[in-house]
Amino acid sequence: MQTSTHTAHSVVSAHSFLREFQPALDAIETGMRAGCITTAVEDLFEDLSLRREEEPERWPDVARSCISHPLRQILHQDPFTYRAFSKPRGYAGDAVMMDYIYGLGEAGQAASDATPLGRAIFSHMATRPSARAVRHRRALLAHLIDRTASRGGSRVFALAAGHLREVEMSSAVRSDAITEYMAMDQDEASLAVVEGDYARLGVRAVPGSVRQLLGRKVTPGRFDFVYAAGLFDYLGTSIATALTGRLFEMTRPGGNLLIPNFAVGGRDTGYMEAFMDWHLIYRTHADMHALAASLPADQVASVEIFDDPDQTITFLLVNKH
């Protein structure tokens, strides 16, 4: 009975809060229909971010209620927003969405197929902090791959590899300085893209999941650079901790392990949850330190924790003795 009462109270509270928010959403909808895309989208992102921060207890219900506003019909003309919401591969943030951010793969066709309004929103989405952070992450991965090769390393492992677009920015991969590059993912469609686009560069696409890796059903070996670009955003603490240990075990002495994670307090989180139904597990520097602290101290040479320029993604980089 208490659960039912609480649920009813949450729904009433959410609808009440949505009514308070209605004029703001109406104004944003009017602005978008009038063609003021940049201003309207920026206002929406800022408003949702503030409301998520100021109403944390009511926010989940409020975010779900936002979908009932007619503004959704406009925002879902944007291929990026709609793909996250519709989840054609069963989850948001798939490799095709990353391609949208990079302007690669299906991005051009998606823009061409969109309505003029959807195309304008799609274009603006690429300027948001989260999109810039994802592109920064890609460039950082390429840099670390090249640095690995410059220091004599030759084996790279990517877990939840997606379309592995970072290889296109790596001079070490193009020059065959990386002798083994294993890209593991449980999404067969992503692996097919990796195989088709990068097998010629020596990349090996291998099926595998977190569960299989932790259960040692798959044993890839040891590598000079190990990373999981967008995976930890979806992992709870216990699994994230166990996987950090497993990936560190797969890191050769002198090698590096990189774990990126979307940071707490990102400016795009409200929109992602309200109109994209895209929910991540956000981590602080303290959370990343805790992952590093779970590793065998006598095997850790150094730990670096840093953010992208927009402070949207935080990175844990561990060097092994």
C-alpha positions as CSV (number, residue, x, y, z in Angstrom):
1,M,0.0,0.0,0.0
2,Q,2.9,2.3,0.7
3,T,4.4,1.7,-2.7
4,S,1.1,2.5,-4.4
5,T,0.6,5.7,-2.4
6,H,4.2,6.7,-3.2
7,T,3.7,6.0,-6.9
8,A,0.5,8.0,-7.1
9,H,2.1,10.9,-5.3
10,S,5.1,10.8,-7.7
11,V,2.7,10.9,-10.7
12,V,0.7,13.8,-9.3
13,S,3.9,15.6,-8.4
14,A,5.4,15.0,-11.8
15,H,2.2,16.3,-13.6
16,S,2.1,19.3,-11.3
17,F,5.7,20.1,-12.1
18,L,5.1,19.6,-15.8
19,R,2.3,22.1,-15.6
20,E,4.7,24.6,-14.1
21,F,7.2,23.8,-16.9
22,Q,4.5,23.9,-19.7
23,P,4.9,27.6,-20.6
24,A,8.6,27.2,-21.0
25,L,8.2,24.1,-23.3
26,D,5.5,26.0,-25.2
27,A,7.8,28.9,-25.8
28,I,10.6,26.6,-27.0
29,E,8.2,24.8,-29.3
30,T,7.1,28.2,-30.8
31,G,10.7,29.2,-31.2
32,M,11.6,26.0,-33.1
33,R,8.6,26.3,-35.4
34,A,9.6,29.9,-36.1
35,G,13.1,28.7,-37.1
36,C,15.0,29.9,-34.1
37,I,16.6,26.5,-33.7
38,T,19.9,27.4,-31.9
39,T,18.3,29.7,-29.3
40,A,15.4,27.4,-28.7
41,V,17.6,24.2,-28.3
42,E,20.1,26.0,-26.1
43,D,17.2,27.3,-23.9
44,L,15.8,23.8,-23.6
45,F,19.1,22.2,-22.7
46,E,19.7,24.8,-20.0
47,D,16.2,24.7,-18.6
48,L,16.2,20.9,-18.3
49,S,19.7,20.8,-16.8
50,L,18.6,23.3,-14.1
51,R,15.4,21.5,-13.3
52,R,17.2,18.1,-13.1
53,E,19.6,19.7,-10.6
54,E,17.0,21.5,-8.5
55,E,14.4,18.7,-8.4
56,P,16.4,15.5,-8.1
57,E,13.7,13.5,-6.4
58,R,11.0,14.4,-8.8
59,W,13.2,14.5,-11.9
60,P,12.7,10.9,-13.1
61,D,9.0,11.3,-13.2
62,V,9.2,14.8,-14.7
63,A,11.6,13.5,-17.5
64,R,9.1,10.8,-18.4
65,S,6.3,13.3,-18.5
66,C,8.1,15.7,-20.9
67,I,7.5,13.1,-23.6
68,S,3.8,13.9,-23.6
69,H,4.4,17.5,-24.7
70,P,4.0,18.3,-28.4
71,L,7.6,19.4,-28.5
72,R,8.6,15.8,-28.7
73,Q,7.1,15.6,-32.2
74,I,9.6,18.3,-33.3
75,L,12.6,17.0,-31.4
76,H,12.1,13.5,-32.7
77,Q,12.5,14.7,-36.3
78,D,16.2,14.9,-35.3
79,P,17.8,11.5,-36.3
80,F,20.1,11.7,-33.3
81,T,17.4,12.2,-30.7
82,Y,15.0,9.8,-32.3
83,R,17.6,7.0,-32.6
84,A,18.4,7.1,-28.9
85,F,14.7,7.1,-28.0
86,S,13.7,4.3,-30.4
87,K,16.8,2.1,-29.7
88,P,16.8,0.0,-32.9
89,R,19.6,-2.1,-31.6
90,G,18.0,-2.4,-28.1
91,Y,20.1,0.3,-26.4
92,A,20.8,4.0,-26.8
93,G,24.3,5.2,-27.6
94,D,25.0,2.6,-30.2
95,A,27.8,2.8,-32.8
96,V,25.6,4.4,-35.4
97,M,24.8,7.2,-33.0
98,M,28.6,7.7,-32.4
99,D,28.9,7.9,-36.2
100,Y,26.3,10.7,-36.2
101,I,28.5,12.6,-33.8
102,Y,31.6,12.0,-35.9
103,G,29.9,12.8,-39.2
104,L,30.7,9.3,-40.5
105,G,28.9,6.2,-41.7
106,E,25.2,6.8,-41.9
107,A,25.3,10.4,-40.7
108,G,25.0,11.9,-44.2
109,Q,22.0,9.7,-45.1
110,A,20.3,10.3,-41.8
111,A,20.6,14.1,-42.4
112,S,19.4,13.8,-45.9
113,D,16.3,11.7,-44.9
114,A,15.3,14.1,-42.1
115,T,12.9,17.0,-42.4
116,P,14.4,20.5,-42.8
117,L,13.6,21.1,-39.1
118,G,15.0,17.8,-38.0
119,R,18.1,18.4,-40.1
120,A,18.7,21.8,-38.4
121,I,18.3,20.2,-34.9
122,F,20.6,17.4,-36.0
123,S,23.3,19.9,-37.0
124,H,23.1,21.8,-33.8
125,M,23.3,18.6,-31.7
126,A,26.9,18.1,-33.0
127,T,27.9,21.4,-31.2
128,R,26.7,20.3,-27.8
129,P,29.3,19.5,-25.0
130,S,28.5,15.8,-25.0
131,A,29.2,15.6,-28.8
132,R,32.4,17.5,-28.4
133,A,33.4,15.3,-25.6
134,V,32.8,12.1,-27.6
135,R,34.9,13.5,-30.5
136,H,37.6,14.4,-27.9
137,R,37.5,10.9,-26.6
138,R,38.0,9.5,-30.1
139,A,41.1,11.8,-30.7
140,L,42.5,10.9,-27.3
141,L,42.2,7.1,-28.1
142,A,44.1,7.7,-31.4
143,H,46.8,9.6,-29.6
144,L,47.2,6.9,-27.0
145,I,47.4,4.2,-29.6
146,D,50.1,6.2,-31.4
147,R,51.9,6.8,-28.1
148,T,51.8,3.1,-27.4
149,A,53.5,2.3,-30.7
150,S,56.1,5.1,-30.1
151,R,57.1,3.4,-26.8
152,G,57.5,0.0,-28.4
153,G,54.0,-1.4,-27.8
154,S,52.3,-3.3,-30.6
155,R,49.1,-4.9,-29.2
156,V,45.8,-3.0,-28.6
157,F,42.5,-4.3,-27.2
158,A,39.2,-2.4,-27.4
159,L,36.2,-3.7,-25.5
160,A,32.7,-2.7,-26.6
161,A,34.5,-1.4,-29.7
162,G,31.5,-0.1,-31.6
163,H,32.7,1.0,-35.1
164,L,36.2,1.6,-33.8
165,R,36.4,5.0,-35.6
166,E,39.5,6.0,-33.7
167,V,41.7,3.8,-35.9
168,E,41.1,6.3,-38.8
169,M,42.9,8.9,-36.7
170,S,45.9,6.7,-35.7
171,S,49.1,7.0,-37.8
172,A,50.4,3.9,-35.9
173,V,47.6,1.7,-37.3
174,R,47.9,3.1,-40.8
175,S,51.7,2.4,-40.7
176,D,51.3,-1.2,-39.4
177,A,53.1,-0.3,-36.2
178,I,50.3,-2.1,-34.3
179,T,50.8,-5.8,-35.0
180,E,47.6,-6.9,-33.3
181,Y,44.4,-4.9,-32.8
182,M,41.5,-6.8,-31.3
183,A,38.1,-5.2,-31.4
184,M,35.6,-7.0,-29.2
185,D,31.8,-6.3,-29.1
186,Q,28.6,-8.2,-28.5
187,D,26.8,-6.3,-31.3
188,E,27.2,-8.3,-34.5
189,A,26.2,-5.4,-36.6
190,S,29.0,-3.3,-35.2
191,L,31.5,-6.1,-35.7
192,A,30.5,-6.4,-39.3
193,V,31.3,-2.7,-39.9
194,V,34.7,-3.1,-38.2
195,E,35.5,-6.1,-40.3
196,G,34.4,-4.4,-43.5
197,D,36.2,-1.1,-42.9
198,Y,39.3,-2.0,-40.9
199,A,40.3,-5.6,-41.5
200,R,42.6,-4.3,-44.2
201,L,44.4,-2.4,-41.5
202,G,45.0,-5.5,-39.4
203,V,42.1,-5.1,-37.0
204,R,40.5,-8.3,-35.9
205,A,36.8,-8.1,-35.0
206,V,35.9,-10.6,-32.2
207,P,32.5,-11.3,-30.6
208,G,32.4,-11.1,-26.8
209,S,30.5,-9.7,-23.9
210,V,31.4,-8.3,-20.4
211,R,29.9,-11.5,-18.9
212,Q,32.0,-13.7,-21.1
213,L,35.1,-11.7,-20.3
214,L,34.6,-11.8,-16.6
215,G,33.6,-15.5,-16.7
216,R,36.7,-16.2,-18.7
217,K,34.7,-17.7,-21.5
218,V,36.8,-15.6,-23.8
219,T,40.5,-15.1,-23.1
220,P,41.9,-12.5,-25.5
221,G,45.4,-12.4,-24.0
222,R,47.5,-9.4,-22.9
223,F,48.0,-6.1,-24.6
224,D,50.0,-2.9,-24.4
225,F,47.0,-0.7,-24.5
226,V,43.6,-1.7,-23.3
227,Y,40.4,0.4,-23.3
228,A,36.6,0.4,-23.2
229,A,35.5,3.7,-24.7
230,G,31.8,3.9,-23.9
231,L,31.0,0.8,-21.8
232,F,31.4,1.9,-18.2
233,D,28.6,4.5,-18.6
234,Y,26.3,1.5,-18.4
235,L,27.9,-0.5,-15.6
236,G,27.0,-0.5,-11.9
237,T,29.8,-0.3,-9.3
238,S,30.3,-4.0,-8.7
239,I,30.6,-5.0,-12.3
240,A,32.6,-1.9,-13.2
241,T,35.1,-2.8,-10.4
242,A,35.3,-6.4,-11.5
243,L,35.8,-5.4,-15.1
244,T,38.5,-2.9,-14.2
245,G,40.4,-5.6,-12.6
246,R,40.0,-8.0,-15.5
247,L,41.1,-5.4,-18.0
248,F,44.1,-4.5,-15.9
249,E,45.0,-8.2,-15.8
250,M,45.0,-8.1,-19.6
251,T,47.3,-5.1,-19.6
252,R,51.0,-6.0,-20.2
253,P,53.7,-4.7,-17.8
254,G,54.5,-1.2,-18.9
255,G,51.2,-0.9,-20.7
256,N,48.2,1.3,-20.1
257,L,44.5,0.9,-19.3
258,L,42.0,3.7,-20.2
259,I,38.5,3.9,-18.8
260,P,36.4,6.9,-19.9
261,N,33.0,7.6,-18.2
262,F,30.5,10.4,-18.6
263,A,30.9,12.8,-15.6
264,V,28.4,13.9,-13.0
265,G,27.0,17.4,-13.8
266,G,27.1,17.3,-17.6
267,R,25.0,20.0,-19.2
268,D,23.3,17.6,-21.6
269,T,22.0,15.1,-19.1
270,G,18.6,16.6,-18.7
271,Y,17.8,16.5,-22.4
272,M,19.2,13.0,-22.8
273,E,17.0,11.6,-20.1
274,A,13.8,13.7,-20.9
275,F,13.6,13.4,-24.7
276,M,16.0,10.7,-25.7
277,D,15.3,8.2,-22.9
278,W,19.1,7.8,-22.6
279,H,20.2,7.0,-19.1
280,L,23.8,6.6,-18.1
281,I,25.7,5.9,-14.9
282,Y,27.7,9.1,-14.2
283,R,30.9,9.0,-12.2
284,T,33.0,11.6,-10.3
285,H,36.8,11.7,-9.9
286,A,36.3,10.0,-6.5
287,D,34.4,7.2,-8.3
288,M,37.3,6.7,-10.8
289,H,39.8,6.8,-7.9
290,A,37.8,4.0,-6.3
291,L,38.1,1.9,-9.5
292,A,41.8,2.4,-9.5
293,A,42.1,1.7,-5.8
294,S,40.6,-1.8,-6.4
295,L,43.6,-2.8,-8.4
296,P,46.7,-4.5,-6.9
297,A,48.7,-1.6,-5.6
298,D,52.1,-3.3,-6.2
299,Q,51.2,-3.5,-10.0
300,V,50.2,0.1,-10.5
301,A,52.9,2.4,-11.6
302,S,50.7,5.6,-12.0
303,V,47.1,6.7,-12.0
304,E,45.9,9.8,-13.9
305,I,42.3,11.1,-13.7
306,F,41.4,14.0,-16.0
307,D,38.5,15.5,-18.0
308,D,37.8,16.6,-21.5
309,P,37.8,20.4,-22.1
310,D,34.0,20.6,-21.5
311,Q,34.3,18.5,-18.3
312,T,31.7,16.1,-19.7
313,I,33.7,12.9,-19.8
314,T,36.2,11.9,-17.1
315,F,39.1,9.5,-17.9
316,L,41.0,7.0,-15.8
317,L,44.4,6.1,-17.2
318,V,46.4,3.5,-15.3
319,N,50.0,2.6,-16.1
320,K,51.1,-0.9,-15.1
321,H,54.5,-1.6,-13.6
